[in-house]
């Protein structure tokens, strides 16, 4: 009986390694696409970068989950229509932010430096953005969740949660005017980033 029990449990052992491998693949595919956009940045312009990054980010990131996490507890009090509008605004703003930020190429590269399975089953993929001209590398860690894994948070310099920063901002906006206030603010930011 013990031998049978061991036999049944054995196939489960490699799953964390498989999850780490799948998570790393998601991040590296995203980085490859981002470098492609950076190389074509001037030709594409900000709107072209936005259009190219849209499908890539929608595949790599769980933007609906990221919206819920950024909003926090008030999310459950929003109507389905407000949730949908806010998710759409957050998605467009996230893509526009990358389109505006990665606006050129000067020989940068990304490197994956490690992965770690979290106690809850999430995977943390640690990477660096290597810059030229003697600049220090930027540490970027991606938190991935689900099957297939998708990015649900990014830690800048390895420790600063992007979504924790957003939650602090959104809390103030929600107090000012609920979901509609956050949606309007994100739409305005997106318009500014895209130049109109």
Rosetta blueprint (number, residue, H / E / L):
1 X L
2 X H
3 X H
4 X H
5 X H
6 X H
7 X H
8 X H
9 X H
10 X H
11 X L
12 X L
13 X L
14 X L
15 X H
16 X H
17 X H
18 X H
19 X H
20 X H
21 X H
22 X H
23 X H
24 X H
25 X H
26 X H
27 X H
28 X H
29 X H
30 X H
31 X H
32 X H
33 X H
34 X H
35 X H
36 X H
37 X H
38 X H
39 X H
40 X L
41 X H
42 X H
43 X H
44 X H
45 X H
46 X H
47 X H
48 X H
49 X H
50 X H
51 X H
52 X H
53 X H
54 X H
55 X H
56 X H
57 X H
58 X H
59 X H
60 X H
61 X E
62 X L
63 X H
64 X H
65 X H
66 X H
67 X H
68 X H
69 X H
70 X H
71 X H
72 X H
73 X H
74 X H
75 X H
76 X H
77 X H
78 X L
79 X L
80 X H
81 X H
82 X H
83 X H
84 X H
85 X H
86 X H
87 X H
88 X H
89 X H
90 X H
91 X H
92 X H
93 X H
94 X H
95 X H
96 X H
97 X H
98 X H
99 X H
100 X H
101 X H
102 X L
103 X L
104 X L
105 X L
106 X L
107 X L
108 X L
109 X E
110 X E
111 X E
112 X E
113 X E
114 X E
115 X E
116 X E
117 X E
118 X L
119 X L
120 X L
121 X L
122 X L
123 X E
124 X E
125 X E
126 X E
127 X E
128 X E
129 X E
130 X E
131 X L
132 X L
133 X L
134 X L
135 X L
136 X L
137 X L
138 X E
139 X E
140 X E
141 X E
142 X E
143 X E
144 X E
145 X E
146 X L
147 X L
148 X L
149 X L
150 X E
151 X E
152 X E
153 X E
154 X E
155 X E
156 X E
157 X L
158 X L
159 X L
160 X E
161 X E
162 X H
163 X H
164 X H
165 X H
166 X H
167 X H
168 X H
169 X H
170 X H
171 X H
172 X H
173 X H
174 X H
175 X H
176 X H
177 X H
178 X H
179 X H
180 X H
181 X H
182 X H
183 X H
184 X H
185 X H
186 X H
187 X H
188 X H
189 X H
190 X H
191 X H
192 X H
193 X H
194 X L
195 X L
196 X L
